[in-house]
Amino acid sequence: MRWGFDIHGVSLVVESDMEKAAELLCDRLEPYAASHAMDPVLNLRIERATGPTIRKTEKIPKQLNWIRSRPLWGSVNNDVLTFTDGTSVAEVTYPTGSACLAVDESTLADAHFFGRTFALLSVVELLRTRGFFYVHGALVTNNSRSILVLGRGGAGKSTLAISLIRHGYRIVADDNLLIDSAANTIRPLEQELSLPRETAEKIEIVPLGVNDRGKIRIPLKALPGHWRAPYALPTDIVLLSDTGTEEALIPVPRSAIFKVILEENPMILGHPPAAGLHLDSIRAILKGNTYQYRFRRRSPIQFANFSSHFIVAFRSGSVDSHRLY
């Protein structure tokens, strides 16, 4: 089985011996589907893990470690990144722009982890060799301001982003973004919204599916055209935190935002030739204002109601001491 994709002008060809694995990855990349006759620039192959694959996982050093829904670790040796979840192994060869995934059934059984982390991470690493760098966040824009919303999974990025749309903003993407180093801007990787049911119902868009975490999946192409934007460069970056005792939007140093972005990119030094460009690209998007939005933990629908106060804080010109009630 063979599929072709065009991701912002970069050609990717995926070949797989495992139908389910291919379906999960292609589901994430479906908006970028292109002709199979395209000339490949990046190649990704998926095959079934064997006994030697399992034994190989025990020898992979834990030079790089990170947690998603389950642990991952790996290392880089001679321009080859190898990472594993303990049963499956991925190898990304940077100079050739190719990756091979040996996938065990236990990894595949966790569809969310495989489709949104294990397989997608390989794609992200391949794109990094072509000057596209990953950012975990939501990005909205209007004619004068673009807001990049950062935060851990479940912090409320999607809810706040869709709420800002109700205040005249357009969405570039939710959850997964790419810094385009050549154009010095941010473009979408994820092409759908993933929202709590209550929030999805509030924006009055017909849901087209439910993901394995029980959230409503809404493809961006299903949103009205005036709600969408193809790219943006942030004028403001906001880090969500549910550690506050009251609603507050306060300035924070750029170094705090830089640290959060680096923590989401444990592979940033995995490919030394691109590391410098990657770091420069992150610095380039940090030229705007940087804030932390603290709030008491609420249900998503209650949190959405506070977006109006969030907007007021930006418009007030007195963010230093502005409280959101």
C-alpha positions as CSV (number, residue, x, y, z in Angstrom):
1,M,0.0,0.0,0.0
2,R,1.3,3.4,-1.0
3,W,0.1,6.9,-0.4
4,G,1.3,10.4,-1.4
5,F,1.0,13.7,0.5
6,D,1.9,17.3,-0.1
7,I,2.6,19.0,3.2
8,H,3.1,22.7,2.5
9,G,5.0,22.0,-0.7
10,V,7.0,19.0,0.7
11,S,6.3,15.6,-0.8
12,L,5.9,12.7,1.5
13,V,5.3,9.1,0.4
14,V,4.1,6.5,2.9
15,E,4.3,2.8,2.3
16,S,2.9,0.2,4.6
17,D,2.5,-3.6,5.1
18,M,0.0,-2.9,7.9
19,E,-3.4,-1.7,6.9
20,K,-4.5,-0.5,10.3
21,A,-1.2,1.4,10.9
22,A,-1.5,3.1,7.5
23,E,-5.2,4.1,8.2
24,L,-4.3,5.7,11.5
25,L,-1.5,7.8,10.0
26,C,-3.3,8.6,6.8
27,D,-6.3,9.8,8.9
28,R,-4.0,12.5,10.4
29,L,-2.6,13.4,7.0
30,E,-5.7,13.1,4.9
31,P,-6.0,16.9,4.2
32,Y,-2.6,16.7,2.5
33,A,-3.4,13.8,0.3
34,A,-1.9,14.1,-3.2
35,S,-1.3,12.1,-6.4
36,H,0.5,8.8,-5.9
37,A,2.6,9.7,-8.9
38,M,4.3,12.6,-7.1
39,D,8.1,12.6,-6.9
40,P,8.9,11.7,-3.3
41,V,11.2,14.0,-1.2
42,L,10.5,12.3,2.1
43,N,9.8,8.6,2.5
44,L,8.2,6.7,5.4
45,R,7.8,2.9,5.6
46,I,5.7,1.0,8.1
47,E,6.3,-2.8,8.6
48,R,5.4,-5.3,11.2
49,A,7.7,-5.7,14.2
50,T,9.5,-9.1,14.6
51,G,11.3,-10.8,17.4
52,P,14.6,-9.0,16.7
53,T,12.7,-5.7,16.8
54,I,11.6,-6.4,20.4
55,R,15.1,-7.4,21.4
56,K,16.4,-4.2,19.8
57,T,14.3,-2.0,22.1
58,E,16.3,-3.2,25.1
59,K,19.5,-1.8,23.6
60,I,18.3,1.6,22.7
61,P,19.9,4.2,25.0
62,K,17.7,6.7,26.9
63,Q,19.5,9.7,25.6
64,L,16.2,11.4,24.8
65,N,13.1,10.9,26.9
66,W,9.6,12.2,26.8
67,I,6.0,11.3,27.9
68,R,2.8,11.4,25.9
69,S,0.1,8.9,26.7
70,R,3.0,6.5,27.3
71,P,6.8,6.8,27.6
72,L,9.1,7.2,24.6
73,W,12.9,7.2,24.6
74,G,15.6,7.1,22.0
75,S,19.0,8.3,20.8
76,V,20.8,9.7,17.8
77,N,23.9,8.1,16.2
78,N,25.5,9.2,13.0
79,D,22.5,11.2,11.8
80,V,20.0,8.3,12.6
81,L,17.4,8.9,15.2
82,T,16.1,5.7,16.9
83,F,13.2,5.8,19.3
84,T,10.9,3.3,20.9
85,D,8.0,2.8,23.3
86,G,9.4,-0.5,24.4
87,T,7.9,-2.7,21.8
88,S,8.0,-0.8,18.5
89,V,11.0,1.0,16.9
90,A,11.2,4.0,14.6
91,E,14.3,5.0,12.7
92,V,14.6,8.3,11.0
93,T,17.6,8.8,8.7
94,Y,18.0,12.5,8.4
95,P,20.4,12.8,5.4
96,T,18.2,10.7,3.2
97,G,14.9,12.1,4.5
98,S,13.5,8.6,5.2
99,A,12.0,6.8,8.1
100,C,11.1,3.1,8.9
101,L,8.6,2.1,11.6
102,A,8.6,-1.5,12.9
103,V,5.3,-1.6,14.7
104,D,4.2,-4.1,17.3
105,E,0.5,-4.9,17.8
106,S,0.6,-3.5,21.4
107,T,1.5,-0.1,20.0
108,L,-1.1,-0.3,17.3
109,A,-3.8,-1.2,19.9
110,D,-3.4,2.3,21.4
111,A,-4.7,4.1,18.3
112,H,-4.5,7.6,19.8
113,F,-0.8,7.1,20.8
114,F,0.1,5.6,17.5
115,G,-1.6,8.0,15.2
116,R,-1.0,11.2,17.1
117,T,2.4,10.5,18.6
118,F,4.5,7.5,17.4
119,A,3.8,7.8,13.7
120,L,3.3,11.5,13.6
121,L,6.6,12.2,15.4
122,S,8.4,10.4,12.6
123,V,6.6,12.7,10.1
124,V,7.5,15.8,12.2
125,E,11.2,14.7,12.3
126,L,11.3,14.3,8.5
127,L,9.7,17.7,8.0
128,R,12.4,19.2,10.2
129,T,15.0,18.3,7.6
130,R,13.0,20.6,5.2
131,G,12.8,23.6,7.6
132,F,9.5,22.9,9.2
133,F,9.6,22.8,13.0
134,Y,6.9,21.6,15.4
135,V,5.0,23.7,17.9
136,H,2.3,22.3,20.2
137,G,-0.4,25.0,20.4
138,A,-3.4,26.7,18.9
139,L,-3.1,29.8,16.7
140,V,-5.7,32.4,15.9
141,T,-5.5,35.7,14.0
142,N,-7.4,38.8,13.0
143,N,-6.4,41.8,11.0
144,S,-4.2,43.3,13.7
145,R,-3.3,40.6,16.2
146,S,-2.3,36.9,16.1
147,I,-2.4,34.9,19.4
148,L,-0.5,31.6,19.9
149,V,-2.0,29.7,22.8
150,L,0.3,27.2,24.5
151,G,-0.3,24.7,27.3
152,R,-0.3,21.1,28.3
153,G,-2.8,18.7,26.9
154,G,-6.3,19.4,28.2
155,A,-5.3,22.9,29.4
156,G,-8.0,24.5,27.3
157,K,-6.1,25.6,24.1
158,S,-8.8,24.4,21.8
159,T,-11.6,25.8,23.9
160,L,-10.0,29.2,24.1
161,A,-9.2,29.3,20.4
162,I,-12.7,28.5,19.3
163,S,-14.0,31.1,21.8
164,L,-11.7,33.7,20.3
165,I,-13.2,32.9,16.9
166,R,-16.5,34.1,18.3
167,H,-14.8,37.4,18.9
168,G,-13.7,37.9,15.3
169,Y,-10.5,35.8,15.2
170,R,-9.8,33.2,12.5
171,I,-8.1,29.9,13.3
172,V,-4.9,28.7,11.7
173,A,-4.7,25.4,13.5
174,D,-5.5,23.6,16.8
175,D,-3.0,21.5,18.7
176,N,-0.3,20.8,16.1
177,L,1.5,23.6,14.3
178,L,4.6,24.0,12.1
179,I,7.1,26.9,12.0
180,D,7.9,27.5,8.4
181,S,11.5,28.8,8.7
182,A,11.7,29.9,5.1
183,A,8.6,32.1,5.3
184,N,9.1,33.0,9.0
185,T,5.5,32.2,9.8
186,I,3.4,29.4,11.4
187,R,1.3,27.0,9.4
188,P,-1.1,24.2,10.4
189,L,-0.1,20.5,10.8
190,E,-3.3,19.4,12.5
191,Q,-6.3,20.1,10.2
192,E,-9.1,19.6,12.7
193,L,-10.5,20.8,16.0
194,S,-10.8,18.4,18.8
195,L,-13.3,19.7,21.3
196,P,-15.3,18.7,24.4
197,R,-18.8,17.9,23.3
198,E,-20.3,20.9,25.2
199,T,-18.0,23.4,23.5
200,A,-18.6,21.8,20.0
201,E,-22.3,22.2,20.5
202,K,-21.9,25.8,21.6
203,I,-20.3,26.8,18.3
204,E,-23.2,25.3,16.4
205,I,-21.0,23.3,13.9
206,V,-22.2,19.8,13.0
207,P,-19.6,17.3,14.4
208,L,-18.2,14.8,11.9
209,G,-16.8,12.2,14.3
210,V,-15.7,11.3,17.8
211,N,-12.1,10.5,18.6
212,D,-10.9,7.8,20.9
213,R,-10.8,10.2,23.8
214,G,-14.5,11.0,23.5
215,K,-13.9,14.5,22.0
216,I,-15.7,15.8,19.0
217,R,-13.6,15.9,15.8
218,I,-14.4,18.8,13.4
219,P,-12.2,19.1,10.3
220,L,-11.1,22.7,9.7
221,K,-12.5,22.6,6.2
222,A,-16.0,22.1,7.8
223,L,-15.7,25.5,9.4
224,P,-17.0,28.6,7.6
225,G,-14.3,30.1,5.4
226,H,-14.2,33.4,7.3
227,W,-13.3,31.4,10.5
228,R,-10.1,30.0,8.9
229,A,-6.6,31.5,8.1
230,P,-3.8,29.7,6.2
231,Y,-0.9,31.0,8.4
232,A,0.1,33.7,10.8
233,L,3.0,35.1,12.8
234,P,2.2,35.6,16.5
235,T,2.1,39.1,17.9
236,D,1.2,37.6,21.3
237,I,1.9,34.2,22.9
238,V,-0.2,33.1,25.9
239,L,0.7,30.1,28.2
240,L,-2.4,28.6,29.9
241,S,-2.1,27.6,33.5
242,D,-4.8,26.3,35.8
243,T,-2.8,27.1,38.9
244,G,-4.3,30.5,39.6
245,T,-6.7,31.4,42.5
246,E,-8.4,34.0,40.2
247,E,-8.5,34.8,36.5
248,A,-5.5,36.8,35.5
249,L,-3.5,37.6,32.4
250,I,0.1,38.6,33.4
251,P,3.3,39.2,31.4
252,V,6.0,36.5,31.6
253,P,9.6,36.5,30.3
254,R,10.2,35.2,26.8
255,S,12.5,32.6,28.4
256,A,9.5,31.0,30.1
257,I,7.8,30.5,26.8
258,F,11.0,29.4,25.1
259,K,11.4,26.7,27.8
260,V,7.8,25.4,27.2
261,I,8.4,25.1,23.5
262,L,11.7,23.3,24.0
263,E,10.1,20.8,26.4
264,E,7.6,19.9,23.6
265,N,10.6,19.3,21.2
266,P,12.8,16.8,22.9
267,M,14.3,15.9,19.5
268,I,15.4,19.5,18.8
269,L,19.1,18.4,19.0
270,G,18.5,15.1,17.3
271,H,19.5,16.4,14.0
272,P,22.5,18.8,14.6
273,P,22.6,20.4,11.2
274,A,19.0,21.6,11.7
275,A,19.3,22.5,15.4
276,G,20.6,26.0,14.9
277,L,17.9,26.8,12.3
278,H,15.3,25.3,14.6
279,L,16.3,27.4,17.6
280,D,16.5,30.6,15.4
281,S,13.0,29.9,14.1
282,I,11.6,29.6,17.7
283,R,13.3,32.9,18.6
284,A,11.8,34.5,15.6
285,I,8.2,33.8,16.7
286,L,9.0,35.1,20.2
287,K,9.4,38.7,19.2
288,G,5.9,39.6,20.3
289,N,4.3,39.9,23.7
290,T,4.4,36.9,26.1
291,Y,1.9,36.2,28.8
292,Q,0.6,33.6,31.2
293,Y,-3.2,33.2,31.5
294,R,-3.9,31.9,35.0
295,F,-7.4,30.5,35.9
296,R,-9.1,28.3,38.4
297,R,-9.9,25.0,36.9
298,R,-13.4,24.9,35.5
299,S,-15.4,22.7,33.1
300,P,-14.6,23.5,29.4
301,I,-18.0,25.3,28.9
302,Q,-17.4,27.6,31.8
303,F,-13.8,28.3,30.7
304,A,-15.1,29.3,27.3
305,N,-17.2,32.0,28.8
306,F,-14.1,33.8,30.1
307,S,-12.7,34.4,26.6
308,S,-14.6,37.7,26.6
309,H,-12.6,38.9,29.6
310,F,-9.5,37.6,28.0
311,I,-10.2,39.9,25.0
312,V,-10.9,42.8,27.3
313,A,-7.5,42.3,29.0
314,F,-5.8,42.6,25.6
315,R,-7.8,45.7,24.6
316,S,-7.3,47.4,28.0
317,G,-3.7,48.2,27.5
318,S,-3.1,47.5,31.2
319,V,-2.3,43.8,31.1
320,D,0.4,44.2,33.9
321,S,-2.3,44.2,36.6
322,H,-5.5,43.3,34.8
323,R,-7.7,40.7,36.5
324,L,-10.3,38.7,34.8
325,Y,-13.6,38.3,36.6
